Amino acid sequence: MAGFDWNQFYTLFKTKMGSVSTVGRYTIPKSPQYPYTDIALSDNNGGHYDLQNHEGSQKPMITVTVYCDNYDDSKCYEVSQKAKEIMLAYGFQCFFQPLKVDNADPTVARWVARYRRTFGAGDTLRNLY
């Protein structure tokens, strides 16, 4: 089996974000939690199968959504850049830049980014720089 462990990565990401933002998974933030960063494993397709159908790689896609109240786009941008810095340091490529997107509640700013990386069998999470 290829080497991506979602729970390990989530814990690492949450620790690295530190006091910059509250970090959670698959939840809608409440007012006192802002700025709030939702990190979700959106896809994790496999590849490089052998003839016995053993998976040789995984290609996880991670979506990072940052929420800030009071239309605070500058804070969302700052938190999104911190998240991007972490993702790039662990070898993920940003294929959808942190951008402001419409939100159901117009008083809350929402920024979204998507990252992807290929993990081969035996790969581990490590900081590249």
Stockholm file with secondary structure:
# STOCKHOLM 1.0

chainA/1-129         MAGFDWNQFYTLFKTKMGSVSTVGRYTIPKSPQYPYTDIALSDNNGGHYDLQNHEGSQKPMITVTVYCDNYDDSKCYEVSQKAKEIMLAYGFQCFFQPLKVDNADPTVARWVARYRRTFGAGDTLRNLY
#=GR chainA/1-129 SS CCCCCHHHHHHHHHHHHGGGCEEESSCCCCGGGCSEEEEEEEEEEEECCCTTCCCCEEEEEEEEEEEEETTCHHHHHHHHHHHHHHHHHTTCEEEEEEEEECCSSTTEEEEEEEEECCEETTCCCCCCC
#=GC SS_cons         CCCCCHHHHHHHHHHHHGGGCEEESSCCCCGGGCSEEEEEEEEEEEECCCTTCCCCEEEEEEEEEEEEETTCHHHHHHHHHHHHHHHHHTTCEEEEEEEEECCSSTTEEEEEEEEECCEETTCCCCCCC
//
